[in-house]
Amino acid sequence: MLKACLVGAAVAFGLTTIPIVHFFTGPPAPFIGGYIAGSRAAATPGTALLIGGILAVALALPAGGLFLALALILGYGAVFVLIGVAVFAIWCAMLGSLGAIIGGSSVRRQASES
């Protein structure tokens, strides 16, 4: 499952690094990464929450560095960094979990139909 989470995080990170395209693929990137991770792990709803959490941590670490650099450049304090990273992590956890629930459900449904 950890391997599936890392693949999902890599997909989500990759979707946010493509210039110009990232405006369209960036916001739903955690959902897409969660869907891929959930479908690879055939996630149950409980496992999907864990996938969303791991995805959020994996994506919040590089985002924390960006928030820190932005805070240093603009002269903001640590509160800006903490709030920015917390909001980003919650966003990633919610969308990643939702994507994992849907991905795992679709894989389990296909397996039961076969």
N, C-alpha and C positions, 0 to 999 in steps of 0.2 A: 504494500500500500504506500509506503514511503517513496518508492520509486515512481509510482503513478502520480503522487503529489508533486514531486520534483519535476516531472515531465509537464504537468499542468502549470506549474509556476514558470517554467521555461517558456512555454507557449504564451502565457499571459505577459511575461516580460518582453518576449519577442514582438508581440503585437503593439506594445507601447514604444518600441524603439525605432519603428519605421517612420522616417520623416513624412510629413503631410498626411499620410494614411493614419497615423496615430490619433488624429482628431476624431476619426470615425471608429477605429478599433480599440482605442485606449479605454473608454468608459466601460464597454462590455467585456474587456479582456479577462477579468477574474472569473466571470461567468463561463466564458469559453474554456479557460484553463480548468475550471472546476468540472465542467462537462466532460472534458477529455480524461481527467483524473478519475472521475466517478465511473465513467464507462470502462476504463481499464481495470478498475478495482471492483466492478459490479457492486457499487456502494449501496448499503442500506441507509436509511435516514440517520441513524446514529453515527455510522462511519462517515457519512457526508459532512456532518458537523465537524468531525475531526479533520477531514480533508480541507474544509474551508478554513479552519484555524491554522493548519500547517501552511496553506497557500498564503494566508494573510501575513504570517510571520516571514515567509520567504520573500514576499514582495515588499513588506514594510521595512526590511533592513536596508535595501538600496534607496528606498524613498526617504528613510530617515537621514541618510547621507546627503540627499538633495535638499531636504528641508534645513539641515544644519548649514550647508553651504549658503543657501538663500538667506538664512538668518544672519550669518556672519557678514554677508555682502550688504544686506539692507540694515543691519544694526538691530535686529529684533532679538529678543531674549529667548531663554530656554522654554518658556511657556508656549511660544509660537511653534517651536519644534515638536513639543509633546502633543499639543492639540492637533497639529497637522498630521503627525504620524498616527495618532489615535483615530482620527476621522478616516484616514486612508485605510488603516487596518480593519476598521469596522466595515467599511465599504467592500473591501476585498473578502472579508470573512462571510459577509451576507451573500454576495454574488457567487463566491466560490462554493459555498454550501448549497445554494439553490441549483447551480449548475451540476454539482455532484449528485444531488438528489435526482434530478431529471436524467442525467447520464446513466446513473446506476439503475434507475427504474426502467429505462428503455432497454438496457442490456438484459436485465432479468426478465422483462416481458418477452423479448425475442427468444431467450433461452427456453422459456416455458411454452412458447408456441411451436418450437421445433420438435 
